[in-house]
């Protein structure tokens, strides 16, 4: 028996626990499905709702696996952050599985970057990069004891050649959804939002080269499933789980020419009705026909890697986009009823108060549907990491996704960026409230309950906004 699990614990990430919008470990379910397709008996323990790493002991006792596979979800940005809470949980599970006599195999962004640490903790093998085929070949080879011919593998003092990424993604089986207990996911989503969202991946990799973006699993190559294959899985999930909404968790959705048009046609042909969100770049959202196809297929929200309102900072990041493109694409999305949402990144080397002011101005000008703010976070394998590694503080990874600690010396101290995070959110909420208030004055009968809450929240937080502004000015003037 092969027991699969992963090392993301929602309870260890207070911000995500409070948000209460969990997604299943897609990468883990893909790997389990592939091994089962090749005749291996598999089981799955989902740590996402577990209380501690020790909870894995129940599954180890029940299934008595010969092989324990700790396989993280490489599609979820939370696992790419290599949070130390999750790393420690992984180490504890490795130790427990080894104590039960299991052969322990690990695959994750963190273990790809720091495979030696995982081997020292007792893992027998670490799978490097895209890992399904490496895992399959390794399991086949275990009885022989010979592994040096398998690419993408680290064990003992050996690290084999890098494995090329898969090109034919349609050849993979669908994730082993039947191994998952969907009920806690559904319950948490319905309680927090009133609808139920699931995740799917239509592509792997990203060909763009933003110098802060770590890609230890899928790299810079970009490969896509066919629209037909994606729609086939959507139909299966609609029948099995009755979802309302999909997060297409690709780094870049629908980059291949003609893909979105064909996908929209198939969604309409099959009579599928659902909303979805994607991630994309400003320079890819300038063609109106492309936007129309996205809207026709059901796209509700596009999270755009806006990052900064300063062209100087975008250029320093090797982003390859312009502030003008952010403005143009945002307005085009709004025109077609799609919610533009921004990823914003503060703290990139060389950023000054003037660059920050330009970013805040961009947010005020464009008023995206939502914003997600982070600070620059150096991860191994990136040009950005190489640039700042000599300035890194003793702590090299965040404990959880809300830590937001600046890891290197920069224009302002780490405390400044935490206050900036809160200040910009307050500015954004205040602006939302003013928009809702203007709407109320024009036509009071059209104001929603959510808009009334935004107005009330803005009044409540106004003193905090003034205080945070004073604190920021103090840091700048020191």
N, C-alpha and C positions, 0 to 999 in steps of 0.2 A: 504494500500500500504506500502511495505517495501522498503526503499531507501538505497542502498548500496553505500559506497564510501571507500576510503582509505586515508592515510595521507602522502603519498610520493609525493612531489612536485619537479619535475625535476629542475625548475628554482631556487629553494632554495639550490641547490647543484651544485655550479659553475663548479666543476671538471666534474661531470657527464653531465651537460648541454653542456660543451665544447666537451666532448667525443661524444655526440650525438648518443648513441646506446641504446635507451630506450626499456624496456620490459614491457608488460602488467602486471597488478597485478593478478597473477595467483590464489593466495589463495582467493582473493575477489570473483573471478569468480566461483571458486569451491563452495563457500558458497552460492552464489546467485543461482547457478544451483540446489543445494540440496533443498533449500526452495521452489523453483519453481516446482521441481519434486513432492513435497508434497502438491501442490495446492495453495501456497501462491503467490499473485501478487507481483512481484519484479521489481524494476528499478535500474539503475546504473548511478552514476556520476563519471567520471574519473578525478581525480585531477592532474594526472601526468603532463599535459600540462597547468594547470591553472596558473593564475597570482598570486592569493592569496587565503587564506582560505575563504575570503568573497565571492568568486565565487560560493560557494555552495548554496548561497541564491537563485539563479535562479532555481536550481533543487528542493529546498524546496518549493518554490512558485509554481512551475509547477506541482509537483507530490503530494503535500500536504500529505506526509507520516504520518502514525500513529507511525511507528517504523523507527528509523534512526540507521543503522548499520555501524559503522566505523570499517572495517575489513581489516587489513593490510596483505600484501603478505608475509607470513612466509617462502616462498621459496627463497626470494631474500636477499642476504647478506646485501644489503643496509638498509633494514628495521631491520635486526638483530642488526645493529650498534646503534639503538636507538638515532638518531641524534636529538639535541635539536631544530633545525629549524622545524623538522617534529612534534615533541612533541607539540610545541607551536601552530602549525597549527591545530593539533588534538584538543587541548583545545578550540581554537576559534570556530571550527566547532561544537563541543559539545555544547558550549554556544548558538550558533545560532539555533541549532536543538531544544534545550530545550525551547528557547524563542518562538518557533513555536508550542510548546506543544507535541513534539515527546517523545516517550520512547526511550532512547539512550542506545545502546549496543556497547561495544568496544571489539575488539580482536586484540592484537599485542604482539610482544616480549616485548616492553617497558611497556605496560599496565599489562602484566603478572608479570613483575618484580616490578612494582610500581603501583599496582592497586589502592591503597589508594589515590594517587594523582589524578587519573582519576575520582574516585568517588567524591572527593572534588570539582572537576571542573564541576560536574553536571551529569556525566554518571550515569545511573540507574543501569547498570550491566556491569561487566567486565568478559569476558570469559577467563579462565586460561588454557594455553596449547593448544593442538589440539582442535579446537573449533566448527567444523561443527555440530557434533551431539549435543553438548551443546547448540548451537544456536537453532537448531530445537526443542529440548525439551523445551527450555525456551519460544520460541514463542508459542508453544502449551499450555504452562502453564500460560501465561500472563493473560488470562481471569479469571483464578482461584485465582490468587494472592498468590499462594503457590509455593515456589521455593527451599526449603531447601533439597528436595530429588534429586536435579539435581547436579551431580558431575561436578567439573571444573568451579565453578561460585563464583564470589565475588559481594556482594551488601550490601548496608547499612553497618552494622557492622558484616556481616556474610561472612565466607569463607568456602565453602563446600569441600568435599573430592576431591582428584585429580582424574581426569578421565583417565582410561586406554586408550592407543592409539589404533587406528583402525588397524586391521590386514588384513581385506579383502578390499584392495583398489580398486579392480575391481568393487565393489558394488557401488562405488560413480559414479554419472553421470559425463560426461565430463564437463569441465568448460563452463560457459555460454558465449561462444565466440560471440554469436549473439548480446549481449548487448554492445559490444565494438566497438567503431569507430576505425578501424584499420588504416585509411588513414594517420593520423599524424605520427604514428609509421613507416609505410612504407616510407613515404616521408623523414623522418629524417635519417633513415638507408640508403636509396639510395643516399642521398646527402653526407653523411659522409663516406660511405664505398663502394657504388656501388652495394650492395646486400641487401636482406631483411632477417632478422633473427627473429625467434619467440622462445619463451621459453616453455618447457614442463618439468614435473616432473614425473619420473618413480618410485621413492621411497620416503619414509619418514624416517627421523631419521638417526643416525650414531652410530654404536656400539663401536667405538673407543673413547678413553678417554683422549685426549689431554687436559691438565689441564687449558688451557686458553680459550677453546671453549665453548661458551654459547649455550645451547639447550633448551630454555624455551618453545618452541612449541612442538617439536616432540621427544625430549629426546634421550636416548641412545638406544632405540629399533630401529630395522631396518625392515621395511616392504616394500614389492615390488609389483607393478602391474605386471601382466603377460605380456610376450612379445606380445601376441596376442592382448591384450587390448591397449597397447602402439601403435602398428602398426595400429590398427583400428583408433585411434585418429590422427595419422600422415596422414593417407589417407584422413580423413575428412578435416584436416587443409590444406593439399596440394590442395585439390579441392576448398576450400573456400577462402584461402588467397594466394595461389601460392608462398609460402615461398621458399627461396633458402638455408636456413641454420637454424639449431636448436641449441639452448643452452639447454642441459639437465641439469637443475639446481639442481640436487641431490647433497647432500653433498658427497656421494660416489656412483658412477654409476656402476651398474652391478656387485655388490658384490656376489649375490647369484650364487652358482656354476651352470654352464651351461646356465645361463640367456643370456649372450652376444652371445654365439654360436647360441642359438635358435632365438634371435633377428636378427642376421645377416642373418640367413636362411630365415626368413620371409620378411626382407627388399628386399632380392634378388628375392624371389618368387613373391612379389607384384610389382616388377619393380619400386621401389621407388628410386629416385636419388636425394640425398641432402648431404650436408656436415653438420657436427655437432661438438660441443665442449662439453667436460665433465670435471668433477673434480674427481681426484683420488689420491691415495697414492703411494709412491715409492715402498713399499713392495708388492703392488698388481699388479705391472706392470713388473713382472719378468718372467712371463710365455709367451713364444713366441706364442703359439697357441691362447692365449687370445688376444695378440696384433694383430695377423693376423685377428681374428674375428672382432675386432674393426675397423681395416682398411677396411675390406671387407664391413662393414655396412656403411662406409662413414665418420668415425671419422677423423677429420682434425687437431684438437688441443686438448691436454690434459693439463689442469691446475693442476699442482702437488703442494701439500703442502710441498714444500722443506723446507721452514722456515729458515734454517741455514746450513752453511757449517761446523759448529762446532759440533762434537758429544756430547761434554759436554752440549751444549745448548739444543740439541734435547732430551737428557736424562732428563734434568731439566724440560722440557716441558711435559714429559711423552708421547712423540710423538710415540714411539714404532717403529721407523724406524732408519736406519743408513745412514751415508753419502755415504758409499759404494753402498747401494741400489739406492740412487739418481743417482750416476754415471752410474750404470749398466742399470737402467730402461730408463734413458735419451738416452743412446746410442742405446738401443733396439728400442725405439720409432722412432728415426731418421732412423734407418735401414729400417723400414717399412713405411716410408713416413708420419709419424704423427709428428706434431709440438709439442714438449714438451715446456710448459711455466711454470714458477716458481712463486709461492707466496713466498715472502721473508718477514721475520719479524725481525726487529731490536729492541733493547731495553729491551729484557727479562732480569730479575734480574740476576746479576752476569756476564753479557756479558762484555767482555773487548775488547780492540782494537785488540788483537790477534784473538779472536773469529770472530770479524768483518772482519778481513783480510782473514780468512779462507772462509768466505761466499763470499767475493768478488773474491777470487781465484776460488771457485767452479763455479761462474757465468762465469768467463773468460775461465775456462777449458772446460765447457760444452756448452756455448753459446746457451741458450734456445731461442726459437722463440720470446718470450716476457717475461717481468718480471712485477710483481706487488709488490710494496714495501709498507709495513706499519710498524707501531711501535706497540709494545705490548699494548693492550687495555683491561683493566680489566672490565669485565661485571659481574653483580650479578649472583650468582648461580654457579660460577666456583671456583675451588681450587686456581687458580691464584688470583682471586679477594680477597679471604679470606686471602691470603698471604700478599697482599700489601694494604689492605683497611685502615690500620692505617697510611699509608704513603700517602694516596691520597690527592691531592691538592683540593682546594675549588671546582673547576670545575670537574665534574664527567662524563660528556659525551661530545663528539665532537659536534660542531655546524653543520658541514657538513663533507662529507667524505674526504675532502682534508686538514682538519685541522692538523692532524698528531701530535697532542700535547701529549707529554708524561705526563701521569696523576700522576705519583708517583716518588719518589726520586730514582735515579739510578746512575750508574757509572758516567754518564755525564749529563749536564743540558738539558732541552727540546730543546733548540736552536740547540744543536749539532745534534740531530737526524733529524731535518728538513734539515740541511745542508748535512747530510749523505745521506738522501733520494735523494737529487738532485745530489750529487756527484756520487753515484752508478749508477743512470740513465745515467749520462754523460759518465761514464766509459763503460757502456754497449753499448751506441750508438757509441762511438768511436771504440769499438771492432767490432761492426756490419759493420762500414764503412771500417775498414781494411780488413775484409773478402770480402766485395764487391769489394774493390780495387784489391785484389789479384786475384779475379775472372776476373776482367776487364783486368788485365795484361796478363792472360792466354788466354782469348778469348773475346776480346772486343765486338764482335757481340752478345754475350749472355747476356750482362748487361741490366737489366730492368730499366725503369724510376724510380721505387721505390728505387732501389739500388743507382742510381745516386743521388737521393735526400738524401739518408743516408750519402753518401760521402760528399756532400756539407754541410749538417747539422753538421757533425763531425768537419769540418774545422771551421765553424762558432762558434761552442761551445768550441773549444779548449782553448781559454783564460779563459772561465768560469770554465773549468775543473781544470786548474792550480790554479785559485783563490780559488775554493771550497776546494781543497786539502790543501792549506795554512791555510784556516780557520779551518779545522778539526784538523790539527796539533796544532794549537794554543790552542784549547779546551783540547786536550789530554795532552799538556805540562803544562797547568796551574795547 
